Structure formats: C-alpha cells, structure tokens
Amino acid sequence: MWAIGWGERMEYLLLVTWFLGGNSTTSYQVAFASRQACEIALSELRNDARRLGAFGDTVRTPAGAPPAGGAARSDGSPAPVLSAVCVNQR
C-alpha cells in the first residue's frame, strides 16, 4: 500500500511525528504518487492513533488543541499524540 514503484513520480509526502510521552518522539516520512493515496494513509494513521489512545477524544492533531494537562489512557500512561500532514513536493 505504501510502496512507490520504480519510475513513478513521488509527488506527495506524508510527514509524521508521534509524541509518545515524556520527551520521546518518533518521526518519519513516506512518499506517495497521488494526493488521494497520501490522504488515505493519513486517515489510517488517525485511526491508529485513536486505537492507541483507547478513547477517541484523547487523540490530538494539529487541527485540534490539546486539552489542558494532556490526555491519559485508562492505565494512567500518557496517550500518544499524532502530528501528520500530506504535503506536495513541488
């Protein structure tokens, strides 16, 4: 799903950063040939973030401000925070 074949132009990048609690983060980027493919992957990431947070309202993205003090899962650990966007490489 995320692979680009040789010779295909990679026009869109999905830029992803996960904030995992404390000062722990992980970032990566994935190239896509179309905006639609990038947006589908972004939607799947948001679904993953909701599942990891255990509650839909604990997921924070750039479109929504984080609640005061941050969100926590039912076990008391901080909920992961996803920051992700599709950008045109041109």
Helices and strands as residue ranges (DSSP letters): E 12-19, E 25-32, H 35-53, G 56-58, E 81-88
